[in-house]
């Protein structure tokens, strides 16, 4: 409920900002044009630069969001998708802390995340692809924590590379695929 309330509040502010021409850092217009061209078959096309958007940002995640953008082709659709992604990261945060410290602490951490000015700024400042990885990373971390993998590899510490190494070594030995590690590996590969 808090995530939906927060998302609705942020979207209200975003609509006000849009109606008053306060999205003025070009990023929203840039990505709106890329999405608009992509859903029309001109993948990653734009006219701001003489090359495809891949020359500026190799963000293939656009292809996953394009069908949602196609439903209502408007700059605020991008802001709404970004807002929902950023807000939804509070859910795995809540679950991570609830499991270890109890429901009250989990709720407190999730609410602290939602009222954090940096999080709100990220939701209201134009549009970017990177915030879509926040919930993916946190869900991956949550699912990884529930898979038992962290107890299986004593050298892991906080470095993700031993996790990836262990995952790749055990995956071929008949063990079931760990969904959390799959998400974390995908994010690492995308961000590298």
Buried (B, 14 or more C-beta within 10 A) or exposed (E): EBBEEBBEBBBEBBEEBBEEEEBEEEBBBBBBBBBBBBBEEEBBBBEEEEEBBBEBBEBEBBEEBBEBBBEEEBBBBBBBBBBBBBBBBBBBBBBBBBEEEEEEEBBBBBBEBBEEEEBBEBBBBBBBBEBBBBBBBBBBBBBBBBBEBBEBBEEBEEEBEBBBBBBEEBBEEEEEEBBBBBBBBBBBEBEE
